[in-house]
Amino acid sequence: MTQQTTQSIETDTGAARITWHRAKRPRLLLAVSHGAGGGIEARDLQALARVLPAQGVTVALVEQPWRVAGKKVAPAPKTLDVGWRGVWPALAEPGLPVVSGGRSAGARVACRTAVELGAHAVLALSFPLHPPGRPEKSRAGELLGAGVPTLVVQGGNDPFGKPEEFPQGSYELVEVPYADHGFVVPKRAGIGQEEAVTVVTDGVVEWARSLG
């Protein structure tokens, strides 16, 4: 069992919350936030919090102030960035290299702020490359501009951008076969739900090892 504690952090957009899943002998800290429509209960975030501490990676699950306040809809991207900046001093405090991460809207925040905050790397889970059905509204610039080692973990059937839609770049990409934006796979898929989540965690574990 990993040690789990919760910490409230005041930011310029309200109180955020960090749920810590600490490794016994940490070498990295992975900070991940949620998307615009859900919280840290997302299956991929919970799986990373279970698996990574045993691999020497402390996991900090970050809830943005709007979510802590009980609101249903996320604010504008700039406001999300302000919230992320506000929790960063607490994430940096342990003195470990910090991998900045998130799912969906949280992945965009991590990419936009990585260089500014001094992130060691970026983990982008279900990066929303474009709104569903609107490939012309690409957000590829955010991903390509992260400026640090970046891993994208993307569902093979994600309506916000399938793996083959992603532009060439210096990032790495792990595909979760058949999965949608929430890494849910249909019952008729060639892999089961647990197996799909394991593709996520295995991919992140292997990548984290390469970060030293």
Salt bridges, closest charged atoms under 4 A:
GLU41 OE2 - ARG67 NH2 3.16
ASP44 OD2 - ARG103 NE 3.09
GLU63 OE2 - ARG17 NE 2.85
ASP81 OD1 - ARG112 NH2 2.86
GLU116 OE2 - ARG85 NE 2.49
GLU136 OE2 - ARG134 NE 2.59
GLU142 OE1 - ARG108 NE 2.73
GLU142 OE2 - ARG112 NH1 3.25
ASP158 OD2 - HIS181 ND1 2.78
GLU165 OE1 - HIS130 NE2 2.72
